[in-house]
Amino acid sequence: MKKVILLLLVSFSFLLVSGLQVSGAFDTTVTATGEATYQVIERKAINNLGYGVKQFTDIAQTNRSGSYYNQQVNIMEIPASSPAKIISFANLKSHMWTLSTVISLATQFEEENPDWRVLGAINADFFDISGTLNGLPYQTHNPVVTNGEFYKTSMRSGVLGFTNDHSTNGLIAGKSNYRSTKMTLDIFDENDNIVNSFSIDKLNQLPETNETSLYFGIYNASSHLYEPKVIDNGNHQTFVVENADLALPNNLSDFYGKGVISSLEPVSLQKGQFAIATNNSAVQNALGIGKTIRTQFTFINDFARVDSCTGYQGNFLKAGEYFKDTPSVLAARHPRTVVGIRADGTIVMATIDGRQTVKNMDGMYDNEMAATMKRYGCLEAYNLDGGGSTTMIIRKGGEFVVMNSPSDGGLRRDGNCLLIAVKMPVINLSVERSQTELIFNASVEAQNGHDIRKLFLTVNNTKVEVTGEPMSFSNLKSNKDYYYQFTYKDALGTEYTLLNDGIVKTLKQAPEVLELQIVEVGNIYELTLLYADGDGTLAFKNAKLKVNGRNYLIRDGELLIKQSDVGTNLTEFVLEISYDLNDGQIITEAKTISYRLMSSEMFLFFEAIYTMNDAILFDLYQ
């Protein structure tokens, strides 16, 4: 019995994603503010996404100026105590902004951050949908900060930041005094830890005594084409990043760059490049070939606590009541995406479907949004990009599922999104496989914030504790997928299910040759290879057969040979087959096989007997 070992580095995250049947009473109270009301008529769905994060869909009704409007509202609640983080994310591949659907952005985030899993997401800031507002097209209108990386810091309408520090004031919003006056130059060690930080005094200007300048090319405001930047001549030292991880020139006064210094020679900076020019001796001594550096603006004052950030246009709820803000986008009936916060620090994300009256989805004005967010317990709330951009997705059944009804008829490609994501514990896993047995070895490499006191593994409805010893699951069927899942108990004895489960397949049974039948028909040999290949290795799809020293290809066990090619004295039959048992290794076997030679008359005689026996058995059965 063949065995194979799979070595895996499996990352896991807590899962409690389950669609629940809606039952019991829920609050149908009419909530009023700003001469508008909101009332939930039906709770259509509830989904527990894990880590205390919940999503639900409400069918509701609003009243404005005496008229009623039908609404579908999707809500996600993220408690302040939850380990899940709210992360602003954009597609910045190839040193530019690329519009992508919310599902594509969530998928990209997981690909680029394999230790994380996304529980849900909404679209976020307004953006340059036509690609004409900026030199570098398709930017968001406001800052994008992702896990402390300040990719864009310039603002048009408002900054909406998330601290992710489990406090009750984890949502910071404003329009001024948020950005540092100078950029920061950070220098990293080989473990990606910051070891030095310096101020950058100038952008694309010659540094003077004891100054440091940053040089980068920009995109032309009219043509949207990249314009290389030539580093000024001077007495400074130059440190060039020629192949940056990211070099994002949003505009003349807003740049993000990270990469490894690879040259000390002034060059014309192309796309994906940037440089430091400095007369500061401390900076000169800290830099050099092979050093990883980052240049970015940062946030200050109240915004210094912000870990991730997007933008907003309109603050329509303050102190739990309607607030009439100035943006004209609020004074119309549209699909909406909004974010608010409760007194206990719970972040509430909502999508409100609209422009679909035939589906009873009318959309809202600002005072209706205020009544809605007040109903869900918020003290303040902010308007994000809406219309065709409005999207809410959740992870369900291992896939991202759209929960709302986008008014475009499908998902719009957006500038960025807000992800609710968790960092996963890392579990080392190896699996030894055979045809009837799976042997697992597992150990926790990194808890990543989880309190794993006891770890359990379930395979084929059998649950065992992970103790460091091999765990055997036997009496299995060959060539079958078996689902495995990890759970754990914390210090309080609460058991959690991990998000990334998986499937392991047992090996296939090896194919077996039964007999080679040869029927002599005139001057032709008809060869039929009888074999057993119940698990479908396809070993006999195209097998090699040597007959009396001549090589043939026998397809699906059938072959015709001229007697003149091999003679009438058949003495040698060597069969060569190749197959894979699900372990990725090709097995090649060559062996001499037995055969049975009969004339065509004898073959027909036996065939008639077999047919007659079948008929007799059928009659007996009847």
Secondary structure as UniProt FT lines:
FT   STRAND          4..11
FT   STRAND          14..15
FT   STRAND          18..20
FT   STRAND          31..33
FT   TURN            34..35
FT   STRAND          36..50
FT   TURN            51..52
FT   STRAND          53..64
FT   TURN            65..66
FT   STRAND          67..78
FT   TURN            80..81
FT   STRAND          85..89
FT   HELIX           93..95
FT   HELIX           102..112
FT   TURN            114..115
FT   STRAND          116..123
FT   TURN            129..130
FT   TURN            137..138
FT   STRAND          144..146
FT   TURN            147..148
FT   STRAND          149..152
FT   STRAND          159..162
FT   TURN            168..169
FT   STRAND          171..174
FT   STRAND          183..188
FT   TURN            190..191
FT   STRAND          194..200
FT   STRAND          202..203
FT   TURN            209..210
FT   STRAND          212..215
FT   STRAND          218..219
FT   TURN            221..223
FT   STRAND          226..227
FT   STRAND          229..230
FT   STRAND          237..241
FT   STRAND          246..251
FT   TURN            252..253
FT   STRAND          254..260
FT   STRAND          268..269
FT   TURN            271..272
FT   STRAND          274..278
FT   HELIX           281..286
FT   TURN            289..290
FT   STRAND          292..296
FT   HELIX           301..305
FT   STRAND          308..311
FT   STRAND          315..318
FT   TURN            319..320
FT   STRAND          321..322
FT   HELIX           328..330
FT   STRAND          336..342
FT   TURN            343..344
FT   STRAND          347..352
FT   HELIX           357..359
FT   HELIX           366..375
FT   TURN            376..377
FT   STRAND          378..383
FT   HELIX           387..389
FT   STRAND          392..396
FT   TURN            397..398
FT   STRAND          399..402
FT   TURN            407..408
FT   STRAND          417..423
FT   STRAND          426..433
FT   STRAND          438..446
FT   TURN            448..449
FT   STRAND          454..459
FT   TURN            460..461
FT   STRAND          462..465
FT   STRAND          471..473
FT   TURN            478..479
FT   STRAND          481..489
FT   TURN            491..492
FT   STRAND          495..498
FT   STRAND          502..505
FT   STRAND          512..521
FT   TURN            522..523
FT   STRAND          524..532
FT   TURN            534..535
FT   TURN            539..540
FT   STRAND          542..547
FT   TURN            548..549
FT   STRAND          550..555
FT   TURN            556..557
FT   STRAND          558..562
FT   HELIX           563..566
FT   STRAND          573..580
FT   STRAND          586..592
FT   STRAND          595..599
FT   HELIX           600..621
//
